[in-house]
Amino acid sequence: MDTLIFGGLLATLITLYRDSSRMVALGAWWVMLVAVILLMAHHITSSLALTLSY
């Protein structure tokens, strides 16, 4: 999970560093935000077995 998050953040940082268009940078940021939320929801509800629900 950490590898996916850090890899996505690195890809977003590279996108910003290359002076890509604003839409590409915002798109990468939103994709990473959604990925982090989904991975954290999966981690909390399945790995920790806290029986939390969405």
Residue frames relative to the residue before (quaternion, step in Angstrom):
aa qw qx qy qz dx dy dz
M 1.0000 0.0000 0.0000 0.0000 0.00 0.00 0.00
D 0.6669 0.5012 -0.3072 0.4578 3.57 0.89 -0.89
T 0.6313 0.5448 -0.3350 0.4386 3.57 1.01 -0.78
L 0.6515 0.5082 -0.3155 0.4666 3.59 0.98 -0.81
I 0.6640 0.5004 -0.3085 0.4620 3.58 0.93 -0.87
F 0.7046 0.4525 -0.2806 0.4691 3.60 0.79 -0.95
G 0.6220 0.5312 -0.3402 0.4639 3.59 1.07 -0.66
G 0.6639 0.4944 -0.2964 0.4765 3.57 0.98 -0.82
L 0.6471 0.5015 -0.3197 0.4771 3.57 1.01 -0.77
L 0.6312 0.5181 -0.3308 0.4729 3.58 1.04 -0.72
A 0.6496 0.5052 -0.3174 0.4712 3.59 0.96 -0.82
T 0.6404 0.5097 -0.3220 0.4758 3.59 1.03 -0.76
L 0.6454 0.5169 -0.3142 0.4664 3.58 0.99 -0.83
I 0.6450 0.5056 -0.3197 0.4756 3.59 0.97 -0.81
T 0.6202 0.5409 -0.3358 0.4584 3.58 1.04 -0.78
L 0.6721 0.4788 -0.2937 0.4825 3.57 0.98 -0.84
Y 0.6592 0.5321 -0.3055 0.4348 3.58 0.97 -0.87
R 0.6900 0.4838 -0.2768 0.4617 3.61 1.05 -0.73
D 0.4011 -0.7328 0.4577 0.3043 3.59 1.28 0.04
S 0.1679 0.7800 -0.5736 0.1855 3.55 0.84 1.03
S 0.6884 -0.4683 0.3321 0.4434 3.54 -1.24 0.15
R 0.6450 -0.5424 0.3824 0.3788 3.53 -1.23 0.51
M 0.6319 0.5461 -0.3316 0.4388 3.59 1.04 -0.76
V 0.6434 0.5111 -0.3221 0.4702 3.60 1.01 -0.78
A 0.6647 0.5000 -0.3044 0.4643 3.58 0.93 -0.89
L 0.6735 0.4792 -0.2967 0.4782 3.59 0.92 -0.85
G 0.6263 0.5372 -0.3321 0.4570 3.56 1.04 -0.75
A 0.6594 0.4955 -0.3035 0.4771 3.58 0.94 -0.88
W 0.6434 0.5236 -0.3224 0.4560 3.58 0.99 -0.81
W 0.6818 0.4823 -0.2916 0.4664 3.59 0.89 -0.89
V 0.6227 0.5274 -0.3422 0.4659 3.59 1.00 -0.75
M 0.6674 0.4887 -0.3040 0.4726 3.59 0.94 -0.83
L 0.6288 0.5336 -0.3397 0.4522 3.59 0.98 -0.75
V 0.6682 0.4851 -0.2950 0.4808 3.58 0.90 -0.90
A 0.6470 0.5219 -0.3208 0.4540 3.59 0.95 -0.83
V 0.6558 0.5028 -0.3113 0.4693 3.59 0.94 -0.86
I 0.6548 0.5082 -0.3188 0.4597 3.59 0.92 -0.86
L 0.6801 0.4830 -0.2959 0.4654 3.59 0.89 -0.89
L 0.6657 0.4930 -0.3107 0.4661 3.59 0.93 -0.81
M 0.6584 0.4915 -0.3173 0.4736 3.60 0.97 -0.76
A 0.6291 0.5200 -0.3402 0.4671 3.60 0.99 -0.75
H 0.6514 0.5006 -0.3110 0.4778 3.58 0.98 -0.82
H 0.6592 0.5196 -0.3038 0.4507 3.56 0.93 -0.91
I 0.6947 0.4767 -0.2837 0.4579 3.58 0.84 -0.93
T 0.7539 0.4206 -0.2389 0.4445 3.57 0.79 -0.94
S 0.7673 0.3534 -0.2194 0.4880 3.63 1.03 -0.54
S 0.7350 0.4480 -0.2650 0.4345 3.58 0.72 -0.99
L 0.7425 0.4055 -0.2346 0.4787 3.57 0.88 -0.86
A 0.2531 -0.8098 0.4897 0.2009 3.57 1.30 -0.31
L 0.2779 0.7709 -0.5211 0.2388 3.57 0.82 0.99
T 0.3529 -0.7625 0.4550 0.2949 3.55 1.37 -0.03
L 0.2724 0.7430 -0.5520 0.2627 3.54 0.89 0.96
S 0.1694 -0.7724 0.6005 0.1186 3.55 -1.13 0.54
Y 0.5551 -0.6113 0.4477 0.3431 3.54 -1.21 0.51
